Amino acid sequence: MQKPKEKPSAEEIYEQASHLLEQGEDIESLEQARTLFLRSIENGYSYDAKLESSVGNLELREIEMLKGENKQADIANHVLSAKMHFYASLTLDATERSAHYGLYRVAVLEGDYEEAIDHLKEYDKEGYDFSLVYDLLERLYGKPILKPSTKGECLQDAEITYMPILQNYRLAKESLENHVLNRVVRHLEVCDTLARKKNIPVDFSTTLHLSRELFEKSKESQKRELRNLYAKDSHIGNRMLISQKLLGLDATDVESHFLFMDSYLDLKVYTPLIEECNLISKLPKTKEQEEMLKQYQKLLAEKQLEYDCSPELDYLLEEGKKLESLGQLEEAITHYQYGYQKLGVPYFKLCIARICAKIGDYEQAISFSKDYLQEGYFYFVQAATFLYKTYRQTGNMDMAMHVAIECYKKSRMRERGFSLSQWMNQLEMQFASPEVKGEEDSLHATYQYRISE
């Protein structure tokens, strides 16, 4: 009779769980490890600080995997759970230094560099060499830190003899000293990849995370400086160069692409905007950026339509102008309506709005102005200014303010160095100043100016 197979002991189950934690390459393996840790306790394994640290490390492994899948909500839950387990470990045994290393890693994920420094110092008690890590933390923390003296022949917390890792780690340190941050990231990526492939027991992933954070922080700082320079420098050529530098720093930054397009708009060159819109449509965007992209797409469609029918468009506008000059305003409205029905050019809506205001039909003037803002974007500022003045004339201050602020936002005045206060003052001056001869025809004059150039 075959002897029944003995059930694994609590210690054996714990070792199985630890092996899965170390070797697991997917979330399913880690969940299986979690189940085994619980079974080890059920089978009599002593609940202790070591077990709590193991479960905390399991949470960190899941975070690494989930980050690759961009599951931010899940990551937040696992971060909280990891902290709870590591602190539980220290509560059970204050000498459990591996829990400090786990809390250091958690603090790095949360961007709490002061906390990260404190826990790393608690872990760094045996002559390790975390000098590169301390240098990265110091730059991210923004203040000098008192670093422990380096002893022994360790690289971080392990003795490593594999030369390719040693060489890339040394190059990463040199690159950091020389402020070449993209190379720091590159060399640490090699270290991390090689350590995983060769099963070398050293954690480069957290150091790599720090280097990437520092690189991104530096890149964002450079972008802010260039954007401020763009806003302050009104020279068209300089703005084009600045926007190109921004894209050189980060070709995936949507705001930099918008500034690049703004530069072309200032030059009155529209063809490159087509490719830019196609590029931006493929990039991750906020809801606000999605709406801004639609405005640029409207502008392109508007300019293309004007270009395609320009001879007839010029003729119809000139004929409408003649009718206005003869005082035949109702006929001019009918003429512009005919032009819109025939060509579909949004600008005709502004012509109609202007004449409606001239004859005192402010309701229709507002309606046609709003129609233009739905269909076009090229004359957005002029249309919004006209709508603001019309609302003010009818005593609707709330809508006037709404239009003014929306125009400031959608026409990207802040990005071009024009403050909201300046814009509001300009609108008020235009509203308050008496009209001079020809000012009422400024929309028509704007159209002629834009087309001819």
C-alpha positions as CSV (number, residue, x, y, z in Angstrom):
1,M,0.0,0.0,0.0
2,Q,1.4,3.4,-1.1
3,K,2.4,5.7,1.8
4,P,0.3,8.9,1.7
5,K,2.3,12.0,0.7
6,E,3.1,14.2,3.6
7,K,1.6,17.6,3.7
8,P,4.2,20.5,3.3
9,S,5.1,22.1,6.6
10,A,4.3,25.8,7.3
11,E,8.0,26.6,6.7
12,E,8.0,24.8,3.3
13,I,4.8,26.7,2.3
14,Y,6.5,30.0,3.3
15,E,9.5,29.1,1.2
16,Q,7.3,28.3,-1.8
17,A,5.7,31.7,-1.4
18,S,9.0,33.5,-1.1
19,H,10.3,31.7,-4.2
20,L,7.2,32.8,-6.1
21,L,7.6,36.4,-4.9
22,E,11.2,36.4,-6.1
23,Q,10.7,34.7,-9.4
24,G,7.1,35.6,-10.3
25,E,6.8,37.4,-13.6
26,D,3.1,38.2,-13.6
27,I,0.4,39.3,-11.2
28,E,-1.2,35.8,-11.1
29,S,2.1,34.4,-9.7
30,L,2.2,37.2,-7.0
31,E,-1.5,36.5,-6.1
32,Q,-0.6,32.8,-5.7
33,A,2.3,33.9,-3.5
34,R,0.0,35.9,-1.3
35,T,-2.3,32.9,-0.9
36,L,0.7,30.7,0.1
37,F,1.8,33.3,2.7
38,L,-1.7,33.1,4.3
39,R,-1.6,29.3,4.2
40,S,1.7,29.2,5.9
41,I,0.2,31.1,8.8
42,E,-2.8,28.8,8.9
43,N,-0.4,25.9,9.0
44,G,1.4,27.3,12.0
45,Y,4.1,29.6,10.6
46,S,5.0,32.2,13.2
47,Y,3.5,35.5,12.3
48,D,6.5,37.8,12.5
49,A,8.2,40.9,11.1
50,K,9.8,38.9,8.3
51,L,6.4,37.8,7.0
52,E,5.1,41.4,7.1
53,S,8.1,42.6,5.1
54,S,7.6,39.8,2.6
55,V,4.0,40.8,2.0
56,G,5.1,44.5,1.7
57,N,7.6,43.5,-0.9
58,L,4.9,41.5,-2.7
59,E,2.8,44.7,-2.9
60,L,5.8,46.6,-4.4
61,R,6.3,43.9,-7.0
62,E,2.6,44.3,-8.0
63,I,3.1,48.0,-8.3
64,E,6.0,47.5,-10.7
65,M,3.8,45.3,-12.9
66,L,0.8,47.6,-12.7
67,K,2.8,50.7,-13.6
68,G,3.6,49.0,-16.9
69,E,-0.1,48.7,-17.5
70,N,-0.8,52.3,-16.3
71,K,-3.4,51.2,-13.7
72,Q,-3.0,54.3,-11.5
73,A,-5.9,53.6,-9.2
74,D,-4.6,50.1,-8.4
75,I,-1.2,51.4,-7.7
76,A,-2.5,53.8,-5.1
77,N,-4.2,51.0,-3.2
78,H,-1.0,48.8,-3.3
79,V,1.2,51.7,-2.1
80,L,-1.0,52.1,0.9
81,S,-1.0,48.4,1.6
82,A,2.8,48.2,1.3
83,K,3.2,51.0,3.8
84,M,0.9,49.2,6.3
85,H,2.8,45.9,6.0
86,F,6.3,47.5,6.4
87,Y,5.2,49.6,9.4
88,A,3.6,46.5,10.9
89,S,7.0,44.7,10.4
90,L,8.9,47.5,12.3
91,T,6.2,47.4,15.0
92,L,6.9,43.7,15.5
93,D,10.6,44.0,15.3
94,A,12.3,47.5,15.3
95,T,15.6,45.9,14.0
96,E,13.9,44.5,10.8
97,R,16.0,46.8,8.5
98,S,14.6,45.4,5.3
99,A,11.3,47.1,6.2
100,H,13.1,50.4,6.1
101,Y,14.3,49.6,2.6
102,G,10.7,48.8,1.6
103,L,9.5,52.1,3.1
104,Y,12.3,53.9,1.3
105,R,11.1,52.4,-2.0
106,V,7.5,53.4,-1.2
107,A,8.6,57.0,-0.3
108,V,10.4,57.2,-3.7
109,L,7.2,56.2,-5.5
110,E,5.2,58.9,-3.6
111,G,7.9,61.5,-4.3
112,D,8.4,62.0,-0.5
113,Y,12.2,62.4,-0.7
114,E,12.7,63.5,2.9
115,E,11.0,60.3,4.0
116,A,13.0,58.3,1.5
117,I,16.3,59.7,2.8
118,D,15.4,58.9,6.4
119,H,14.5,55.3,5.7
120,L,17.5,54.7,3.4
121,K,19.8,55.9,6.2
122,E,18.2,53.4,8.6
123,Y,18.8,50.6,6.1
124,D,22.3,51.8,5.2
125,K,24.1,50.5,8.3
126,E,26.6,47.9,7.0
127,G,29.1,49.7,4.8
128,Y,27.0,49.8,1.7
129,D,27.7,52.2,-1.2
130,F,24.5,54.2,-1.9
131,S,26.5,57.3,-2.9
132,L,24.8,57.6,-6.3
133,V,21.4,57.2,-4.8
134,Y,22.0,59.9,-2.2
135,D,23.2,62.2,-4.9
136,L,20.0,61.6,-6.9
137,L,17.9,62.1,-3.7
138,E,19.7,65.3,-2.8
139,R,19.0,66.9,-6.2
140,L,15.4,65.9,-6.1
141,Y,15.0,67.0,-2.5
142,G,16.5,70.3,-3.3
143,K,18.6,70.6,-0.1
144,P,22.0,69.3,1.0
145,I,21.8,66.1,3.0
146,L,24.3,64.6,5.4
147,K,25.4,61.3,3.6
148,P,26.8,58.3,5.5
149,S,30.4,57.5,4.7
150,T,31.0,54.8,2.1
151,K,32.7,51.6,3.2
152,G,33.5,48.2,1.7
153,E,33.4,47.1,-1.9
154,C,29.6,47.1,-2.3
155,L,27.5,48.6,-5.1
156,Q,24.4,49.8,-3.3
157,D,23.8,46.8,-1.0
158,A,25.5,44.0,-2.9
159,E,28.9,42.9,-3.8
160,I,29.0,42.8,-7.6
161,T,31.8,41.5,-9.8
162,Y,30.0,41.5,-13.1
163,M,32.0,44.1,-15.1
164,P,29.3,45.4,-17.5
165,I,27.2,46.5,-14.5
166,L,30.1,48.0,-12.7
167,Q,31.1,50.0,-15.8
168,N,27.6,51.3,-16.5
169,Y,27.1,52.2,-12.9
170,R,30.4,54.2,-12.9
171,L,29.3,55.9,-16.1
172,A,26.0,56.8,-14.5
173,K,27.8,58.5,-11.6
174,E,30.1,60.4,-14.0
175,S,27.1,61.5,-16.1
176,L,25.3,62.8,-12.9
177,E,28.4,64.7,-11.9
178,N,28.5,66.3,-15.4
179,H,24.7,67.0,-15.3
180,V,24.0,64.8,-18.4
181,L,20.8,63.4,-17.0
182,N,19.6,61.5,-20.0
183,R,22.8,59.4,-19.9
184,V,22.3,58.7,-16.2
185,V,19.0,57.2,-17.1
186,R,20.5,55.2,-20.0
187,H,23.3,53.7,-18.0
188,L,21.0,52.7,-15.1
189,E,18.6,51.2,-17.6
190,V,21.4,48.9,-18.7
191,C,22.3,48.1,-15.1
192,D,18.7,47.2,-14.3
193,T,18.3,45.0,-17.4
194,L,21.6,43.1,-16.8
195,A,20.8,42.6,-13.1
196,R,17.5,41.0,-14.0
197,K,18.9,38.8,-16.8
198,K,21.8,37.6,-14.7
199,N,19.7,37.2,-11.5
200,I,22.0,39.5,-9.6
201,P,20.4,40.4,-6.2
202,V,20.5,44.2,-6.3
203,D,17.6,46.6,-6.8
204,F,18.4,49.1,-9.6
205,S,14.7,49.7,-10.4
206,T,14.3,52.3,-7.6
207,T,17.5,54.0,-8.5
208,L,16.4,54.1,-12.1
209,H,13.1,55.6,-11.0
210,L,14.9,58.4,-9.2
211,S,17.1,59.1,-12.2
212,R,14.0,59.3,-14.5
213,E,12.2,61.6,-12.0
214,L,15.3,63.9,-11.9
215,F,15.5,63.9,-15.7
216,E,11.8,64.7,-16.0
217,K,12.1,67.4,-13.4
218,S,15.0,69.0,-15.2
219,K,13.2,68.8,-18.5
220,E,10.0,70.4,-17.1
221,S,12.1,73.2,-15.7
222,Q,13.7,73.9,-19.1
223,K,10.3,73.8,-20.7
224,R,8.9,76.4,-18.2
225,E,11.9,78.7,-18.9
226,L,11.4,78.4,-22.7
227,R,7.6,79.0,-22.4
228,N,8.2,82.1,-20.3
229,L,10.8,83.2,-22.9
230,Y,8.2,82.6,-25.7
231,A,5.6,84.7,-23.9
232,K,8.1,87.6,-23.3
233,D,9.7,87.6,-26.8
234,S,7.3,89.1,-29.4
235,H,9.7,88.6,-32.3
236,I,8.1,86.0,-34.7
237,G,11.4,84.4,-35.7
238,N,12.6,84.0,-32.1
239,R,9.3,82.4,-31.1
240,M,9.6,79.9,-33.9
241,L,13.1,79.0,-32.7
242,I,11.9,78.7,-29.1
243,S,9.0,76.4,-30.0
244,Q,11.4,74.2,-32.0
245,K,13.7,73.9,-28.9
246,L,10.6,72.9,-26.9
247,L,9.8,70.1,-29.3
248,G,13.5,69.1,-29.2
249,L,13.2,68.7,-25.5
250,D,9.9,66.7,-25.6
251,A,8.3,65.8,-28.9
252,T,5.3,64.3,-27.1
253,D,4.4,67.5,-25.3
254,V,1.1,68.8,-26.7
255,E,1.5,72.4,-25.4
256,S,4.8,72.6,-27.2
257,H,3.1,71.6,-30.4
258,F,0.5,74.3,-29.8
259,L,3.2,76.9,-29.5
260,F,4.8,75.6,-32.6
261,M,1.5,76.1,-34.4
262,D,1.0,79.5,-32.9
263,S,4.4,80.5,-34.4
264,Y,3.2,79.4,-37.9
265,L,0.0,81.3,-37.4
266,D,2.0,84.5,-36.6
267,L,3.9,83.9,-39.9
268,K,0.5,83.4,-41.7
269,V,1.7,80.0,-42.9
270,Y,-0.9,77.3,-42.5
271,T,0.2,74.2,-44.4
272,P,2.5,72.9,-41.6
273,L,-0.5,73.0,-39.2
274,I,-2.0,70.0,-41.0
275,E,0.8,67.7,-40.1
276,E,0.9,69.1,-36.6
277,C,-2.8,68.4,-36.0
278,N,-2.3,64.9,-37.2
279,L,0.6,64.4,-34.8
280,I,-1.3,65.9,-31.9
281,S,-4.3,63.7,-32.6
282,K,-2.1,60.6,-31.8
283,L,-0.7,62.0,-28.5
284,P,-2.3,61.6,-25.0
285,K,-4.3,64.8,-24.3
286,T,-6.3,66.4,-21.5
287,K,-10.0,67.3,-22.3
288,E,-9.0,70.9,-22.6
289,Q,-6.2,70.0,-25.1
290,E,-8.7,68.0,-27.1
291,E,-11.0,71.1,-27.3
292,M,-8.0,73.2,-28.4
293,L,-7.0,70.8,-31.1
294,K,-10.6,71.1,-32.5
295,Q,-10.2,74.9,-32.7
296,Y,-7.0,74.5,-34.8
297,Q,-8.7,72.0,-37.0
298,K,-11.6,74.4,-37.5
299,L,-9.1,77.1,-38.5
300,L,-7.5,74.9,-41.1
301,A,-10.8,74.0,-42.6
302,E,-11.8,77.6,-42.6
303,K,-8.6,78.8,-44.3
304,Q,-8.8,76.0,-46.8
305,L,-12.3,76.9,-47.7
306,E,-11.4,80.6,-48.1
307,Y,-8.5,79.7,-50.3
308,D,-10.5,77.3,-52.5
309,C,-13.1,79.9,-53.3
310,S,-11.0,83.1,-53.0
311,P,-11.9,84.8,-56.3
312,E,-15.6,84.5,-55.8
313,L,-15.3,85.2,-52.1
314,D,-13.5,88.4,-52.7
315,Y,-16.1,89.5,-55.3
316,L,-19.1,88.7,-53.0
317,L,-17.5,90.6,-50.1
318,E,-16.7,93.6,-52.2
319,E,-20.3,93.7,-53.5
320,G,-21.6,93.5,-50.0
321,K,-19.4,96.4,-49.0
322,K,-20.8,98.5,-51.8
323,L,-24.4,97.8,-50.6
324,E,-23.4,98.8,-47.1
325,S,-21.8,102.0,-48.3
326,L,-25.0,102.9,-50.2
327,G,-27.0,102.4,-46.9
328,Q,-28.8,99.3,-48.3
329,L,-28.3,97.3,-45.1
330,E,-31.2,94.9,-45.5
331,E,-30.0,94.1,-49.0
332,A,-26.4,93.6,-47.7
333,I,-27.7,91.1,-45.1
334,T,-29.5,89.2,-47.9
335,H,-26.4,89.3,-50.0
336,Y,-24.1,87.9,-47.3
337,Q,-26.7,85.2,-46.5
338,Y,-26.6,84.2,-50.2
339,G,-22.8,84.2,-50.0
340,Y,-22.8,81.9,-47.0
341,Q,-25.4,79.5,-48.6
342,K,-23.3,79.3,-51.7
343,L,-19.8,79.1,-50.3
344,G,-20.2,78.0,-46.7
345,V,-17.5,80.4,-45.5
346,P,-18.0,81.2,-41.8
347,Y,-16.8,84.8,-42.2
348,F,-20.1,85.7,-43.8
349,K,-21.8,85.2,-40.4
350,L,-19.6,88.0,-38.9
351,C,-20.6,90.3,-41.8
352,I,-24.2,89.7,-41.1
353,A,-23.7,90.1,-37.3
354,R,-22.1,93.5,-37.8
355,I,-24.9,94.9,-39.9
356,C,-27.6,93.5,-37.6
357,A,-25.9,95.5,-34.8
358,K,-25.8,98.5,-37.0
359,I,-29.5,98.5,-37.5
360,G,-30.2,97.8,-33.8
361,D,-31.1,94.1,-34.1
362,Y,-28.8,93.0,-31.3
363,E,-30.5,89.6,-30.8
364,Q,-29.6,88.6,-34.4
365,A,-26.2,90.2,-34.1
366,I,-25.5,88.0,-31.0
367,S,-26.9,84.9,-32.7
368,F,-24.8,85.2,-35.9
369,S,-21.6,86.0,-33.8
370,K,-22.2,82.8,-31.8
371,D,-22.7,80.9,-35.0
372,Y,-19.3,82.0,-36.2
373,L,-17.6,81.0,-33.0
374,Q,-19.1,77.5,-33.4
375,E,-17.9,77.2,-37.0
376,G,-14.6,79.1,-37.3
377,Y,-11.6,80.0,-35.3
378,F,-9.3,82.3,-37.4
379,Y,-11.3,85.5,-36.5
380,F,-12.0,84.3,-33.0
381,V,-10.7,87.3,-31.2
382,Q,-12.4,89.8,-33.5
383,A,-15.7,87.9,-33.2
384,A,-15.5,87.6,-29.4
385,T,-14.6,91.3,-29.1
386,F,-17.7,92.2,-31.2
387,L,-19.8,89.9,-29.1
388,Y,-18.5,91.3,-25.9
389,K,-19.3,94.9,-27.0
390,T,-22.8,93.8,-28.2
391,Y,-23.6,92.2,-24.8
392,R,-22.4,95.3,-23.1
393,Q,-24.6,97.5,-25.2
394,T,-27.6,95.3,-24.3
395,G,-26.7,95.4,-20.6
396,N,-25.8,91.7,-20.3
397,M,-22.7,92.1,-18.2
398,D,-22.6,88.4,-17.2
399,M,-22.4,87.2,-20.7
400,A,-20.0,89.9,-21.7
401,M,-17.6,88.7,-19.0
402,H,-18.1,85.1,-20.0
403,V,-17.2,85.8,-23.6
404,A,-14.2,87.8,-22.6
405,I,-12.7,85.1,-20.4
406,E,-13.5,82.3,-22.9
407,C,-11.8,84.3,-25.6
408,Y,-8.7,84.9,-23.5
409,K,-8.5,81.1,-22.9
410,K,-9.3,79.8,-26.3
411,S,-7.1,82.3,-28.2
412,R,-4.1,81.4,-25.9
413,M,-3.3,85.0,-24.9
414,R,-1.6,83.9,-21.7
415,E,0.8,81.7,-23.7
416,R,1.7,84.6,-25.9
417,G,2.5,86.9,-22.9
418,F,-0.8,88.9,-22.7
419,S,-2.3,89.0,-19.3
420,L,-6.0,88.7,-18.5
421,S,-6.0,92.1,-16.9
422,Q,-4.5,93.6,-20.1
423,W,-7.1,91.9,-22.2
424,M,-10.0,93.1,-20.0
425,N,-8.6,96.7,-20.0
426,Q,-8.3,96.6,-23.8
427,L,-11.9,95.5,-24.1
428,E,-13.1,98.2,-21.8
429,M,-11.2,100.9,-23.6
430,Q,-12.7,99.7,-27.0
431,F,-16.2,99.7,-25.5
432,A,-15.8,103.1,-23.8
433,S,-14.1,105.0,-26.6
434,P,-16.3,106.7,-29.2
435,E,-16.3,105.0,-32.6
436,V,-14.3,106.8,-35.3
437,K,-15.2,106.6,-38.9
438,G,-14.4,103.1,-40.3
439,E,-14.0,101.4,-36.9
440,E,-17.4,99.7,-37.3
441,D,-16.0,98.0,-40.4
442,S,-13.0,96.6,-38.6
443,L,-14.1,93.0,-39.2
444,H,-14.2,93.5,-42.9
445,A,-10.8,95.3,-42.8
446,T,-9.4,92.3,-40.9
447,Y,-10.6,89.9,-43.5
448,Q,-9.0,91.8,-46.3
449,Y,-5.7,92.1,-44.4
450,R,-5.5,88.4,-43.6
451,I,-6.4,87.2,-47.1
452,S,-4.0,89.6,-48.9
453,E,-1.1,88.5,-46.8
